[in-house]
């Protein structure tokens, strides 16, 4: 059971932020207490990311105040926010550490790079300190493994361990389970709950209602750059979603007629792997079709096959009424087939100087 939330660790009041004519925040108010996990909900464009960037020192607000530990404060940079006790673990785990450095070096990275850090260090002293930091959250990883070779879950835990070592008062987690398996998510939840019980304030951002039901003590909802709802545990998710989208959830649901529009994409007798049951699929013009399934069920494999990154064990594709078999992303794009990959940082963008980054299909 969580300890009772105590003093307010951080609060924002009347925060405003505009980017040209776009008003991202329109007087946002939020408070997170020590020993509390607060879920921040909101549709894309609601202002969540802008608020997090202001709290983490990446943006400066146009108006409003940030109070940390009872004192009004402003951050000139992310390093200033981190030094003040606000640690952020971003969704892109590539940025949670430094590729080319070992687990031990990444765990001790903040102390090695701090202004008061020692000029001369040894591998022995780094490993000793890394073991101490890892023990704070019971992290068990080979200390000599390169950061770039780690799974996203392990990269996140390294960033969290560093935040604990730095005595952060607020930990911000942005979509932390977006690329984790169910087992990895449960492992992360156990760490987060221990940190909450030790008195840390945690702001947790996720679109996954299952995550929030499992871990949040309270949920606040953003819409139009403001906080428009707050819900204590047990969280009334239908009401929270209604606050998030601005209407009752049922108001936007309907059962329509079967589409008679032309078939754009057809999948016939497809087997993603040998021995699997075959399936058929049709996508018609004007449809939005959701493909769902558990981790490992083949969702990503199907999309990669459609985009020309993998081949089917059996079956055929059709595109606009003609047989379709892509030889790779270039041919797919030339024929109007595009894919936004699950790991967009690694597979769909050109990030600067990120070892191991690749463009899908190159």
C-alpha positions as CSV (number, residue, x, y, z in Angstrom):
1,X,0.0,0.0,0.0
2,X,1.4,3.5,-0.8
3,X,2.2,5.8,2.0
4,X,-0.1,8.8,2.4
5,X,0.9,11.6,0.1
6,X,2.5,14.4,2.1
7,X,3.9,17.8,1.3
8,X,3.7,19.1,-2.3
9,X,6.9,18.3,-4.1
10,X,6.3,20.4,-7.2
11,X,3.4,22.6,-8.4
12,X,2.8,24.8,-11.4
13,X,0.2,27.6,-11.5
14,X,-1.1,29.5,-14.5
15,X,1.5,28.2,-16.9
16,X,1.1,29.6,-20.4
17,X,3.2,28.8,-23.5
18,X,2.7,29.7,-27.1
19,X,4.6,28.8,-30.3
20,X,3.8,31.5,-32.7
21,X,0.0,31.6,-33.2
22,X,-0.4,28.2,-31.5
23,X,-1.2,28.3,-27.8
24,X,0.1,25.1,-26.3
25,X,-0.7,25.9,-22.6
26,X,-3.4,28.2,-21.5
27,X,-3.1,28.5,-17.7
28,X,-2.2,25.0,-16.6
29,X,-2.2,24.2,-12.9
30,X,-0.8,21.0,-11.4
31,X,0.6,19.8,-8.1
32,X,2.3,16.5,-7.3
33,X,2.9,15.5,-3.7
34,X,5.8,13.5,-2.3
35,X,4.9,9.8,-2.2
36,X,2.3,10.1,-4.9
37,X,2.0,8.8,-8.5
38,X,0.0,11.2,-10.6
39,X,-1.1,10.1,-14.1
40,X,-1.2,12.9,-16.7
41,X,-3.8,12.1,-19.3
42,X,-4.7,14.0,-22.5
43,X,-5.1,13.5,-26.2
44,X,-2.3,14.4,-28.6
45,X,-2.0,18.2,-28.7
46,X,-3.5,18.7,-25.2
47,X,-0.3,20.2,-23.9
48,X,1.2,17.3,-21.9
49,X,4.6,17.3,-23.7
50,X,4.9,21.1,-23.5
51,X,4.2,21.0,-19.7
52,X,6.8,18.3,-19.3
53,X,9.3,20.2,-21.3
54,X,8.8,23.3,-19.1
55,X,9.1,21.2,-15.9
56,X,12.3,19.6,-17.3
57,X,13.9,22.9,-18.4
58,X,13.7,22.5,-22.1
59,X,11.1,25.3,-22.5
60,X,10.6,28.5,-20.6
61,X,7.0,29.4,-19.8
62,X,5.5,32.7,-21.1
63,X,3.7,33.1,-17.8
64,X,3.0,31.3,-14.6
65,X,5.1,30.0,-11.8
66,X,6.8,26.7,-10.9
67,X,7.2,25.9,-7.2
68,X,9.6,23.2,-6.1
69,X,10.0,22.3,-2.4
70,X,8.0,25.4,-1.5
71,X,10.1,27.8,-3.4
72,X,9.4,29.5,-6.8
73,X,12.0,28.6,-9.3
74,X,12.8,28.9,-13.0
75,X,15.0,26.7,-15.1
76,X,17.4,28.0,-17.7
77,X,18.2,24.5,-19.1
78,X,17.5,20.8,-18.6
79,X,20.7,20.5,-16.5
80,X,19.4,23.2,-14.2
81,X,16.1,21.3,-13.7
82,X,18.0,18.1,-13.1
83,X,20.2,19.8,-10.5
84,X,17.1,21.2,-8.8
85,X,15.8,17.6,-8.4
86,X,13.5,17.0,-11.4
87,X,14.5,14.0,-13.5
88,X,12.8,13.1,-16.7
89,X,12.9,9.7,-18.5
90,X,11.7,10.3,-22.1
91,X,9.9,7.9,-24.3
92,X,12.9,7.6,-26.7
93,X,15.2,5.5,-24.6
94,X,18.2,6.1,-26.9
95,X,18.5,9.4,-25.0
96,X,18.5,7.8,-21.6
97,X,22.2,7.3,-21.7
98,X,25.3,7.5,-23.9
99,X,25.9,4.9,-26.6
100,X,29.5,3.7,-26.6
101,X,29.8,3.8,-22.8
102,X,29.2,0.7,-20.6
103,X,26.4,0.2,-18.2
104,X,28.8,1.1,-15.3
105,X,29.8,4.3,-17.0
106,X,26.2,5.3,-17.8
107,X,25.1,4.6,-14.2
108,X,27.9,6.9,-12.9
109,X,27.6,9.4,-15.8
110,X,26.0,12.3,-13.9
111,X,28.6,12.2,-11.2
112,X,31.5,11.9,-13.7
113,X,30.2,14.9,-15.6
114,X,29.2,17.1,-12.7
115,X,31.3,20.3,-12.1
116,X,32.6,18.9,-8.8
117,X,33.4,15.5,-10.3
118,X,36.9,14.0,-10.0
119,X,39.3,14.7,-12.8
120,X,41.0,11.3,-12.6
121,X,38.9,8.1,-12.1
122,X,39.6,4.5,-12.5
123,X,37.5,1.7,-13.9
124,X,37.5,0.1,-10.5
125,X,36.1,3.2,-8.8
126,X,33.5,3.6,-11.6
127,X,32.3,0.0,-11.3
128,X,32.2,0.3,-7.5
129,X,30.0,3.4,-7.7
130,X,27.9,1.9,-10.4
131,X,27.1,-1.2,-8.2
132,X,26.1,1.2,-5.5
133,X,23.7,3.1,-7.8
134,X,22.3,-0.1,-9.3
135,X,21.6,-1.5,-5.8
136,X,19.3,1.5,-5.2
137,X,16.6,-0.1,-7.4
138,X,17.9,-3.7,-7.4
139,X,19.1,-3.3,-11.0
140,X,21.0,-6.4,-12.1
141,X,22.8,-5.8,-15.4
142,X,26.3,-6.7,-16.7
143,X,28.4,-3.6,-15.9
144,X,30.6,-4.0,-19.0
145,X,27.8,-4.2,-21.6
146,X,27.5,-1.3,-24.0
147,X,24.4,0.9,-23.5
148,X,23.5,0.6,-27.2
149,X,23.0,-3.1,-26.8
150,X,20.5,-2.8,-24.0
151,X,16.7,-3.4,-24.3
152,X,14.5,-0.3,-23.8
153,X,13.4,-1.5,-20.4
154,X,17.0,-1.7,-19.1
155,X,17.8,1.7,-20.6
156,X,14.9,3.2,-18.7
157,X,16.0,1.6,-15.4
158,X,19.5,3.0,-15.8
159,X,18.0,6.5,-16.1
160,X,15.7,5.9,-13.1
161,X,18.7,4.6,-11.0
162,X,20.6,7.7,-11.8
163,X,17.6,9.9,-10.8
164,X,17.4,8.0,-7.4
165,X,21.2,8.4,-6.9
166,X,20.8,12.2,-7.6
167,X,18.1,12.4,-4.9
168,X,15.5,13.6,-7.4
169,X,12.3,14.9,-5.7
170,X,10.2,14.5,-8.9
171,X,10.5,11.7,-11.5
172,X,8.7,12.3,-14.8
173,X,8.1,9.2,-16.9
174,X,6.9,9.8,-20.5
175,X,5.1,6.8,-22.0
176,X,7.6,4.4,-20.2
177,X,5.9,1.1,-21.3
178,X,5.4,2.0,-25.0
179,X,8.0,-0.5,-26.2
180,X,8.0,-2.9,-23.2
181,X,6.6,-6.4,-22.9
182,X,4.1,-7.2,-20.2
183,X,6.8,-8.8,-18.0
184,X,9.1,-5.7,-18.4
185,X,6.2,-3.4,-17.6
186,X,5.5,-5.3,-14.4
187,X,9.2,-5.0,-13.5
188,X,9.1,-1.3,-14.1
189,X,5.9,-0.9,-12.0
190,X,7.5,-2.6,-9.1
191,X,10.4,-0.1,-9.2
192,X,8.1,2.9,-9.5
193,X,6.0,1.7,-6.6
194,X,9.1,1.3,-4.4
195,X,10.2,4.8,-5.3
196,X,6.7,6.2,-4.5
197,X,6.7,4.4,-1.1
198,X,10.1,5.9,-0.4
199,X,8.6,9.4,-0.8
200,X,9.5,10.3,-4.4
201,X,6.9,12.3,-6.4
202,X,6.2,10.7,-9.8
203,X,4.4,12.2,-12.8
204,X,3.4,9.3,-15.1
205,X,2.3,10.0,-18.7
206,X,0.7,7.2,-20.7
207,X,-2.2,6.6,-23.1
208,X,-2.5,3.0,-21.7
209,X,-5.4,2.9,-19.3
210,X,-4.3,-0.5,-18.0
211,X,-1.0,1.1,-16.9
212,X,-2.8,3.9,-15.1
213,X,-5.2,1.5,-13.4
214,X,-2.3,-0.5,-12.1
215,X,-0.1,2.2,-10.8
216,X,-1.7,5.7,-10.5
217,X,-2.8,7.1,-7.2
218,X,-4.5,10.0,-9.0
219,X,-5.2,11.1,-12.5
220,X,-5.4,14.6,-13.9
221,X,-6.7,15.3,-17.4
222,X,-5.5,18.0,-19.9
223,X,-7.4,19.4,-22.8
224,X,-6.7,22.6,-24.7
225,X,-3.7,23.5,-22.6
226,X,-5.5,23.3,-19.2
227,X,-6.2,20.8,-16.5
228,X,-9.9,20.0,-17.0
229,X,-10.4,17.1,-14.6
230,X,-8.9,15.3,-11.6
231,X,-9.8,11.8,-10.4
232,X,-8.7,10.0,-7.2
233,X,-8.2,6.2,-7.1
234,X,-10.2,4.2,-8.0
235,X,-10.1,6.2,-11.2
236,X,-13.3,6.6,-13.1
237,X,-11.8,6.1,-16.5
238,X,-15.0,6.6,-18.6
239,X,-15.4,10.0,-16.9
240,X,-11.6,10.8,-17.4
241,X,-11.8,9.9,-21.1
242,X,-14.9,12.1,-21.4
243,X,-13.0,15.0,-19.9
244,X,-10.1,14.3,-22.2
245,X,-12.1,14.3,-25.4
246,X,-14.8,16.9,-24.3
247,X,-17.8,14.6,-24.7
248,X,-19.3,11.4,-23.3
249,X,-17.5,8.4,-24.8
250,X,-20.7,6.9,-26.1
251,X,-21.6,10.0,-28.0
252,X,-18.9,9.2,-30.6
253,X,-19.7,5.5,-31.1
254,X,-21.9,4.0,-33.7
255,X,-22.2,0.8,-35.6
256,X,-22.1,1.5,-39.3
257,X,-23.0,-0.4,-42.4
258,X,-20.4,-2.7,-44.0
259,X,-18.3,-0.6,-46.4
260,X,-18.8,-1.1,-50.1
261,X,-15.9,1.1,-51.1
262,X,-13.2,-0.2,-53.4
263,X,-10.7,-2.6,-51.8
264,X,-7.3,-0.8,-51.5
265,X,-5.3,-3.6,-49.8
266,X,-6.0,-7.4,-49.7
267,X,-4.2,-10.1,-47.9
268,X,-5.0,-13.7,-48.9
269,X,-4.0,-16.9,-47.2
270,X,-1.2,-15.2,-45.3
271,X,1.1,-17.1,-43.0
272,X,3.6,-14.9,-41.2
273,X,5.6,-17.9,-40.1
274,X,5.5,-21.5,-41.2
275,X,2.9,-23.6,-39.5
276,X,0.8,-20.6,-38.4
277,X,-2.9,-20.5,-39.3
278,X,-3.6,-18.6,-42.5
279,X,-5.7,-15.5,-42.5
280,X,-7.3,-13.0,-45.0
281,X,-7.6,-9.2,-44.6
282,X,-9.2,-6.4,-46.6
283,X,-8.8,-2.7,-46.2
284,X,-11.2,-0.5,-48.2
285,X,-11.0,3.1,-49.3
286,X,-11.9,5.5,-46.4
287,X,-11.6,2.9,-43.7
288,X,-9.5,3.1,-40.5
289,X,-8.7,-0.6,-39.6
290,X,-7.1,-1.4,-36.2
291,X,-4.9,-4.5,-35.9
292,X,-4.5,-5.7,-32.4
293,X,-3.0,-8.6,-30.5
294,X,-0.7,-9.6,-27.7
295,X,3.1,-9.0,-27.8
296,X,4.6,-11.5,-30.4
297,X,1.3,-12.2,-32.2
298,X,2.7,-10.8,-35.5
299,X,1.3,-7.3,-35.8
300,X,4.7,-5.7,-36.5
301,X,5.7,-8.6,-38.7
302,X,2.6,-8.1,-40.9
303,X,3.3,-4.3,-41.3
304,X,6.9,-4.9,-42.1
305,X,5.9,-7.5,-44.7
306,X,3.5,-5.0,-46.3
307,X,6.3,-2.4,-46.4
308,X,8.8,-4.8,-48.0
309,X,11.0,-5.3,-45.0
310,X,10.0,-9.0,-44.5
311,X,8.5,-11.8,-46.6
312,X,5.5,-13.9,-45.8
313,X,6.0,-17.6,-45.2
314,X,2.9,-18.0,-47.5
315,X,0.2,-15.9,-49.0
316,X,-0.3,-13.0,-51.4
317,X,-0.9,-9.2,-51.2
318,X,-3.0,-7.1,-53.5
319,X,-2.9,-3.3,-53.9
320,X,-5.6,-1.4,-55.8
321,X,-6.8,-4.6,-57.4
322,X,-3.4,-5.7,-58.7
323,X,-1.0,-8.3,-57.2
324,X,1.5,-6.6,-54.8
325,X,4.8,-7.8,-53.6
326,X,7.2,-5.0,-52.4
327,X,10.9,-5.5,-52.8
328,X,11.6,-2.9,-50.2
329,X,10.6,0.5,-48.7
330,X,11.6,2.5,-51.9
331,X,9.2,0.5,-54.0
332,X,6.5,0.7,-51.3
333,X,6.8,4.5,-51.1
334,X,6.7,4.9,-54.9
335,X,3.4,3.0,-54.9
336,X,1.9,5.0,-52.1
337,X,2.5,2.6,-49.2
338,X,4.1,4.3,-46.1
339,X,4.9,3.0,-42.6
340,X,5.5,4.9,-39.3
341,X,7.6,2.3,-37.4
342,X,7.0,1.4,-33.7
343,X,10.5,2.7,-32.8
344,X,10.4,5.9,-34.8
345,X,13.7,7.2,-33.4
346,X,15.7,4.3,-34.7
347,X,13.7,3.3,-37.8
348,X,11.9,6.4,-39.3
349,X,14.1,9.4,-38.5
350,X,17.7,10.5,-39.0
351,X,18.8,11.4,-35.5
352,X,22.3,13.0,-35.2
353,X,25.2,10.7,-34.2
354,X,23.2,7.8,-32.8
355,X,25.2,4.6,-33.2
356,X,23.1,1.8,-34.4
357,X,20.4,4.1,-35.9
358,X,19.2,2.9,-39.3
359,X,16.5,3.9,-41.8
360,X,14.0,1.1,-42.5
361,X,15.1,-0.8,-45.5
362,X,18.6,0.6,-45.9
